[in-house]
Amino acid sequence: MNLLLAGPFVIPLLGAGITLLLRRTPRSQQVAGVVTLAAVVADAAWLLSLTADGTVLTSHAGNWPAPLGITLVADPLAALLLTVSAVVLILVLLYAIGQDIGGLSRATPQTFHPLYLVLTAGVCLSFLAGDLFNLFVAFEVMLTASYALITQAPTRARVRASMIYTVVGLTSSILFLTGIALVYALVGTVNMADIAVKLDGAPDDLRMVLALLFLVVFGIKAAIVPMHFWLPDSYPVAITRISAIFAALLTKVAVYAIIRTQTLLFGGDDVSAVLLWIAIATMVVGIMGALVQDDINRIMSFALVSHIGFMIFGLALNTVAGIAGVMVYLVHHIVVQATMFLVNGLVRQFVGHTSLRSIRGLTAVSPALAIYFFLPAVSLAGIPPMSGFIAKVALFQAGVEVGGWLTWVAIGAGLLTSLLTLIAIFRVWTRAFWGTPLPDMLTARAELKRGPDAAGLRMMTATTGVMVAVGVLVALLGGPLVDLSFTAAHDLLDGGAYIEAVLPGGAS
């Protein structure tokens, strides 16, 4: 069990070392990267099968019992997000390999693979960490790799974006360490299960302060309004392989951390009203930003910010149905956001940019590309029967059950955001995919299909198609996904199974 829980973190780190040694043999490096992530997918899927019934698995490093030692914990929420993230990570890696074939990307493959696997290790450890300090370590591993990845194929815009991204990340990390120090000073432990037990006796005002502090820490990383300004300036300028994985996972890891800390440590009730206001502001401000953009990547980045608000809304309800809706939405959004940015990367290959001012007729240039855009886009807008519709219905039903004027305002904001998302998507469709293609677009397509880059383009297109299929599969498996989400949500709000698994017989 120790190896099974440590695998998603240790395997990528070993793979990073191997790919670094193979930096002079690109093909071997690519194979090593894919094999590494395939092992992570298998490990994560095994963990999901073991925890799907609500079982909580633990592993204590060096057999030191909690709360003294390092504890890794896998419950249904962690295992589900770990599995979905691993699948997306390996597909984006295959897309990146396609970019490298024939030189379709200006990134440096020799450094990309080790950094990508280190990023993977940080993402996986974030889901499995059983104490606040190792959660901090996981975030730093993930962010350190992302600082280097965002400057791959450097340009003036990318260097500027990386500076903003780095400063924001370091600020959040300082606040995170401050929060950990305050928690340790109050209860004398950083183990999350032990904190959950000991915080019950803490004064309400101190609990509120700590809950708000951790909300700010992870809210910065999740890009919730008003702490979202950095994301639309950072993600769109990164190369496709980087922006896709950042959009899919980095903000969702932060949302996961908000869910874990607010439910397990603070019970959720302390900041429910604050979360509802944040959800409303994030949904509306984000989608308003998307409507005024002329670049597809920036439109998708603002839409990403907006739809984080749906997850915060479900968490704010602090009910089993609400948390279950958040889990469904997380799975849907991880897959859809990765797909949208991969599609945008294909658009850039055909056209050279993603500005709506100089694109039209993409459907005629590549019918497959039009389908690849259309399916995840309508899912993002919540059109049935796609996964976005299932997730939104689950959240809105949970909101109706809770009631209250502020909840109804949040539901209204969610409906408005879904409508405006559809308008933003329709705008992209009519301006970029409809009409007669520009002559240079047809010329570029012909050159790509006949030139030395054809094999790489086919691999990128095929990988994007698989990602679209995964999104459709999420919708088809909506029933089992909802059932699993309810099981996980019940355990999250109860907390007893998690605490008992980590601290058998009670707290220290």
N, C-alpha and C positions, 0 to 999 in steps of 0.2 A: 504493500500500500504506500510505503514511503516513496518508492521509485515512481509509482503511478502518479502521485500528486506532485512530485518534484519534476517529473518529465517535461511538462509544458514550459518550464522555466530553464531547466538545465540543458535540454536537447538543443534549443536554439543557440545558447551560449557556446556549446561545443561546436555546433555547426558554423557559428561565426568564426571561431578559431580555424576550423578546417578551410573555410572559404577564403580566409585571409592568406593561408599558406598556399592556396591554389590560385592566387591572384594573377599569376603569369600564364595560366591555362584557362581561359574564359569558359570553354565548354565544360570542363570538369567542375569549375566553380558553379556553373549554372545547375549541373546535375546534383551537386552536393546540396545546394540551396533547396531544390525541389524535394529531394529525399528527406532532408531535415524537416521541412514543413509537412510532408506527408506523414512523418512519424508523429508530429504534434497533432495533426488532425485525428489520427488513430487513437492517440492517448486521450485527447479531449472527448472523442465519441465514446470511448470506454467509460470515462468518468460520468458522462451524461447518462449512459445506460445504468450505471450503478446508483445514481442519485435521483433518477426520474420519479421514484415513488416517495420522495421526501427524505431519503437517507442523507445524513450529513457525514462526510468522510473527513478524517483529520490525519495529519502527519506531523510528528514532533521531531525536529532536527536534533540529532545526537541523542535521541530518547530523553531529552530534558522535558519534563512535564510542563504544561502551561500553568501559570502565566510566566514562568521563568525562561523558557526556551522559545525558539522560533517555531510558530505553528502555521501550517498550511491547511486551509479549510476549503472543501468543495461541497456546496449545497446545490440544489437544482438551479438557482439563479446563476451562480458562478459557472457551473458546468455548461449550461445552455449558452451563455454569452461566450464562453471559452471556445465551444465547438463552432459556433457561427463565425466568430472572429478568425479562427484557424482556417476555415474554408475560404473566407474572403482573402486572407493573407496569401494563401497558396495560389489563388486565381490571379491576384494582382501581380504576384511574382512571375507567373507565366506570361502575363501581359508585358511585364518589363523585359523579359527575355526576348519576346517578339520585337520590342522596340530596339533592342541591342542588335538584333540580326539585321545586317545591311546598314547599320548606322542610323536608324530612325530616331535615336535619342542622342543628345549631346552629353548625357550623364556619363560618369566614369564607372563602368561595370566593376572594375577591380575593387572599388571602395563601396559600391552600392550594396553588394550582397552581405558582407559582414555587418554593415550598419543596419540593414533591413532585418537581419536575424537578431541583432541586439534589441532593436525596437520590438520585435516579436516577443522576446523574453520579458521585456518590461510590461507589455500588454498582458501577457499570461500571468505574470506574478501579481499584477494589480487585482485580477479577479480572485486569486487564491490566497492572498495575504490575510493572515489572521490577526495581525496587530497593526497599529497605526504607524509605527516606525518602518516596518517592512513595506507597508503601503507607500510610504514616502520614498523608500528606496526604489520600489517598482516604478513610481512616477519619474524619479530622476533617471533611471536607466532608460526608460522610454523617451523622456524629453531630451536627454543628452544625445541619443541617436538621432532624434528628429531635428535638433539644432544643426547637425551636420548634413542630414538628408535634404533639408529645405534649401541649402545652398548648392546642391548638385547642379552642374551646368550653370555657373554663376553669371548673372547679368546685374546691371545696376538695380533694376527693380527687385530682383531676388535677394540681393544683399540688403537692400533697405527693408524688405519684408522680414528677412531673417533677424534683423536687429530688433524690430518691433516684437516679433515672436519670442525672441530670447529674453528681452527685458520683461515682457509680461509673464513669461514662464518662471523667471527667477523671482519676480515679485510674489507670485503665487506660492512658490516653494518656501520663501522666507515666512510668509504667513502660515503655511502648513506647519513648519517647524515650531513656530510660536504657539500654535494650537496644541501640538503634541506636548510641548513643555508645560502649558497650562493644565492640560488634562492630567499629566503625570504629577504635577504639584498638588492637584486636588485629590486624586484617588490612588496615586502611587503605583500605577501600572499603565502599560500601553497595549496590553492584550485586549482586543475588542470585546470578547465575551466577559472578561473580568471587569472591564470598564462598565459594561451594561449592567452588571450586578451592583457595582459600587456606586454608580451615579444615581441609583434609586433614592439614596439617602442624601443626595446633595441638595442645597437650596435651589429653589425654582429659578431665581434670577441668574444664578451662575450657570445652570443648565441652558437657559435661554441665550446667554452670551456665547457660550461654547457652541451651541447649535448654529447661531448666526455666523460665528467666525468660520466654522467648517463649511457652511453654505457659501460664504464669500470665497473661500479657498478653492473649492471645487467648482463654484459658479464661474470663476474666471476661466478655468480650464474648459468648462463646458460651453462658454460663450453665451451665458444668459444675459439678457438686457438688465442693467446698463453696462455690463462688463464684456460686451461682444465686439467692440470696435476693432480689435486686432484681427479677427478671423477673416473678414472680407478683404483685408489688405494683405493677408499672408497666404491663404490657400490658393487663390486663383493664379498667382504668379509662379508657383512651384511646378515642376514638370509633372506630367500626368500621373505617373506611378506613385509619386509622393502625395499629390493632392488627393488622389483617390483613397489612399489608406488613411491619411489624416482625417478626411471628411467622414469616412466610414467608422473609424475606431477611436481616435483620440478624444473627441468630445463625448463619445458614448462611455469610455472608461471613466471619465469624470462624472457623468450621470450615474453610472453604477456606484461610484464612491459616495455620491450624494444619497442615493437610495440606501446603501449599506449603513452609513453613519446615522442618517436621520431616523431610520426605523429601528436599528439595533441599539444604538447608543442613547438616542434622545426620545424615542417613542413617536416622533412625528407630529404630535399635537402642538408642541411648543411653537412651531413656525408655520402652521398650516395656512393661516391668513396671509402671511408674508409670501409663501410659495404661490398662492393663488394670484396675488397681484403681480408677482414676477412672471408667472405663466402667461397672464394676459398681455403684459407689456412685451414679452419676448415674442409671442405669436404675432402680434400686430405690428410692432416696430420692424421685425425681421422681414415680413412679407411686404411691407410698404417699401423697404429698401430694395427688395428684389424687383418691384414693378418699375423702378426708375433706372435700371441698369441696361446697358447696351451690349454687354459682354456675357456670353452664356455662362462662363465660369463664375462670374460675379453674381449672376442671377441665382445660380445653384448654391453659392456660398451664403447669400442672404436667406435663401429658402431653408438652408441647413439651420441657421440661427433660429428662424421662425419655428421650425418643427421641433426643436429642443423644448419649446414651450409646451407642447402637447405632453411630453414626458413629465415635466415639472407639474403640470396640471394633475395628472394621475397620481403622482406622489403626494400632492397637497390634499387629496381626498382622504388619504390615510385609512383606506378600507381595503379589504381583500380584493374586491372587484377593481378598484382603482389601481393597485399595485400590479395586478394581473394584466390590466390594460397597458401599463407602462412596459412590462416585459414583452408583450406582443409587439408594441410599437418599436422597442429597441431592436428586436430581430428584423422587423420590416425595414427600419431606417438604415441599419448597418448595410444591408444588401442593396437597397435602392440607391443610397448615396454613392457607394462604390461604383455601381453600374453607371450612374449619370456622369460621373467624372471620367470613367473609361470611355464612354460614348463621346464626351467632349474631346478626349484625346484623339479619337479617330477623326472627328471633325477637323481638328488641327492638322492631322496628317494630310487630309484631302485639300484643305483650304489654306493652311498656313497660319490661321488665327481663329479666334472664336467670337469676333465682333459681329453683331447682327447687322451692322451698317453695310457690310460687304459680302454677305452670304445670302444665297437664295437657291432654291431648286435642289436641295440635298437629296430629296427623295428620288429624283431622276439620276443623280450621280451614284447613289448606293441605296437601293430599296431596303437592304438588310439593315443599314444604318438607321433608316427611318423607323423600322420596327423596333430596333434596339433602344431608340430614344422614346418611342411612344409608350411602350409597356411600363417601364419604371416611372415615367412621367405621370401617367394617369394613376398609377399606384400611389405616388407621392401626393396627388390631389385627393385621393380617397374615393376613386371611382370604383364601383363594384364590377367584378367580384375580386379585385386585386387585394393584396395583403394590407395596403393602406386603409382600405374600406373596413376590413375586419378590425384593425387596430383602433380606428377612430370610433367605430360603433361601440367597441368594448369600453373605451374611455367615456364616451358620452352617456352610455347606460349607467356606468358607475356614478357619474356626476348627477344624473337625474335621481338616483337612489339617495344620494346625500342631501340634495336640495339646498336651499338657502340662496339669498339674492346674489351673493358674490360668486357662488358656484354657477348660477345661471348666467351671470355676466361672462364667466370664463367659457361656458359652453357656447354662448353667442360669439365670443371672440374666436373659438375654435372653428365654428361653422363659417364665419367670415374669412378666416385665414385659409380654409380649404377652398372657398370660392375664389379668393384672390390668387391662390396657388394655381388653380385651373386657368385663370386669366393669364398669369405669367407664362404658363406652359403653352397656352394657345398663341400667345404673342411670339414665342420662340418658334413654334410650329409654322405659323403663317409667314414669318419673315425669313426663316432659315431653310425650312424643308419644302415649302410650297413654291410654285412658280417655275419659271424657266431658269435653268442653271446658267451662271456666267460662263463665257467661253473658256476663261483660264481655269475654271474648276474642272471642266471636262478634260482639258489638256492635262491637268495635274493627275486626274484619275487614270488616264491612259498611260502616263509615264510611270505611275506607281505600280500598275498592274503588269507592265512589261519590264520594268527595271529590276535592278538587283535587290531592291527592298521588298519585292513582291512576297517572298516567303515570310518575312517579318510581319507584313501587313496582314497576311492571311492568319497568322498565329494570333495577332492582336484581335482581329475580328472574331475568330473562333472563341477565344477566351471571353470576350465580351458577351458573345452569344450564350456561353455557359453561365455567366453571371446573371444574364436575363432569365435563363431557365431556372436558376436557383431562386430568383424572386418569385417566379410563377409557382415553384414548388412550395415556397412558404405559404402562398395563398391556398394551395391544394391541401396542405397539412394544417390548415387553420384550426380544425377541431382538436387534434392532439396537442397542438401548440397552446391553445387556450386552456386545455385541461392541465397541462404541465405548468402553465403560468399560474393557475389558481392554486395548485399544490405548493409552488414556491412562494406565492404571495402569503398564503396562510402561515407558512413557517416563518417568513420574514417578520410579519406583524406579531406573531406569538413569541418568537425568539427563544423559546424553551429548548427546542431540539438543537439549535446551534450552540447554546450555552452548555447544555448537557454533554454534547459531543466533544467540546473543547475542554470543559472543566468537569469531568465526571465526578459526581458527588458534591458539586457546589464550588463556590469560589474559594480562592486561597484566603 
